[in-house]
Amino acid sequence: METILPIALGADHAGVALKDMLRDALDVPFVDLGTNGPDSVDYPDFGVAVAEAVASGRARLGVLVCGSGIGISIAANRNPAIRCALVHDVTGARLAREHNDANVIALGARMIGTEVALEAVRVFLATPYLGGRHSHRVVKLSPDWTETP
């Protein structure tokens, strides 16, 4: 029997309610890396935690939530193994996987409705990377890529 790696979830205080709703609605194994309450916390801590879980292979993909999704996506993208896309809708979630091989998405709890967020996450988790014509572009996203003359 094949072991399915969990999805890593993380959020700051502004995103905890949306994260919890997504966790409860997803029919997949997950690891919830916090936060777990309304007290103010620093979003970079949770972006880094999810990025490390995905980069280390403890999680298959990651989903992050903060107020706008911007700061937490920047924090996750500091990890060279992560391609985190800020997603506002289902199309963005699908294209992040198909074209960019994103392994983490970030959502803004103050920017997206719960139903759209849930559908975007479902699409992100179900969509494969297309490779092909996108492969050489994804290579250029790596931190050690240098253009050769």
C-alpha positions in Angstrom: 0.0 0.0 0.0 1.3 3.4 -1.0 1.8 6.0 1.7 0.4 9.3 0.8 2.4 12.2 2.2 0.3 14.8 4.1 -0.4 18.4 3.1 1.3 20.9 5.3 -0.9 23.7 6.5 0.2 26.9 8.2 -1.3 30.3 9.0 -0.8 33.4 11.1 -3.6 34.8 13.4 -5.3 36.6 10.4 -5.5 33.3 8.5 -6.2 30.8 11.3 -10.0 30.6 10.7 -9.6 30.0 7.0 -6.8 27.4 7.6 -9.0 25.6 10.1 -11.9 25.6 7.6 -9.7 24.2 4.9 -8.2 21.6 7.2 -11.7 20.4 8.3 -13.0 20.3 4.7 -10.1 18.6 3.0 -10.4 14.9 2.5 -6.6 14.4 2.6 -4.0 13.7 5.3 -2.5 16.9 6.6 -0.1 18.2 9.2 -1.2 21.4 10.8 1.8 23.6 11.7 -0.2 26.3 13.3 -1.0 28.8 14.5 -4.0 27.7 16.4 -5.6 30.8 17.9 -6.3 34.5 17.4 -3.3 35.8 19.4 -0.9 37.8 17.2 2.0 35.8 15.8 4.6 36.4 13.1 3.6 35.1 9.7 7.2 34.3 8.6 7.5 31.6 11.2 4.6 29.7 9.6 5.8 30.3 6.1 9.2 28.8 7.0 7.7 25.9 8.9 5.5 24.8 5.9 8.4 25.4 3.5 10.7 23.2 5.6 8.0 20.4 5.8 7.7 20.4 2.0 11.4 20.8 1.3 12.3 17.9 3.6 9.7 15.6 2.2 7.6 15.4 5.3 4.7 16.9 3.3 3.8 16.5 -0.4 2.5 20.1 -0.8 1.8 23.1 1.3 -1.0 25.6 1.9 -0.4 28.9 3.7 -2.8 31.6 4.9 -2.2 35.1 6.2 -4.2 38.3 5.9 -3.1 39.1 2.3 -1.0 36.0 1.5 1.8 38.2 0.4 4.1 38.1 3.4 3.7 34.4 4.1 4.5 33.6 0.5 7.6 35.7 0.6 8.7 33.8 3.7 8.1 30.4 2.1 9.9 31.4 -1.1 13.1 32.1 0.9 13.6 28.3 0.9 15.4 27.4 -2.4 13.3 24.2 -2.7 10.0 26.0 -2.6 7.9 27.6 -5.4 5.1 29.3 -3.5 2.4 31.0 -5.6 0.0 33.6 -4.2 -3.4 32.4 -5.4 -6.7 34.4 -5.6 -8.8 32.0 -7.5 -9.2 28.5 -9.1 -7.5 29.4 -12.3 -4.4 30.7 -10.5 -4.3 27.5 -8.4 -4.5 25.3 -11.5 -1.9 27.3 -13.4 0.5 27.4 -10.4 0.7 23.6 -10.6 0.4 23.0 -14.4 2.9 25.7 -15.5 5.1 26.5 -12.5 5.2 23.2 -10.6 4.3 25.2 -7.4 4.6 23.1 -4.4 3.1 25.6 -2.0 0.2 28.1 -2.4 -0.6 31.1 -0.2 -4.0 32.6 0.3 -5.1 35.9 1.7 -7.8 35.4 4.2 -8.9 39.1 3.8 -8.7 38.8 0.0 -10.6 35.6 -0.9 -13.9 34.1 0.0 -14.1 30.7 1.8 -15.8 28.8 -1.0 -13.3 30.1 -3.6 -10.4 29.3 -1.3 -11.7 25.8 -0.7 -12.1 25.1 -4.4 -8.7 26.7 -5.2 -7.0 24.4 -2.7 -8.8 21.3 -4.1 -7.8 22.2 -7.6 -4.2 22.9 -6.5 -4.0 19.5 -4.8 -5.5 17.6 -7.7 -3.6 19.2 -10.6 -0.4 17.7 -11.9 2.6 19.6 -13.3 2.5 19.5 -17.1 6.2 19.7 -17.7 7.0 19.8 -21.4 7.4 23.4 -22.7 7.2 24.6 -19.1 10.2 22.6 -17.8 13.0 25.0 -19.0 11.2 27.9 -17.4 10.8 26.1 -14.1 14.5 25.4 -14.1 15.1 29.1 -14.4 13.2 29.6 -11.2 15.8 27.7 -9.2 18.2 29.8 -7.1 21.3 28.3 -8.7 20.3 28.9 -12.3 22.6 31.1 -14.3 22.1 32.1 -17.9 24.8 30.8 -20.2 25.8 33.0 -23.2 
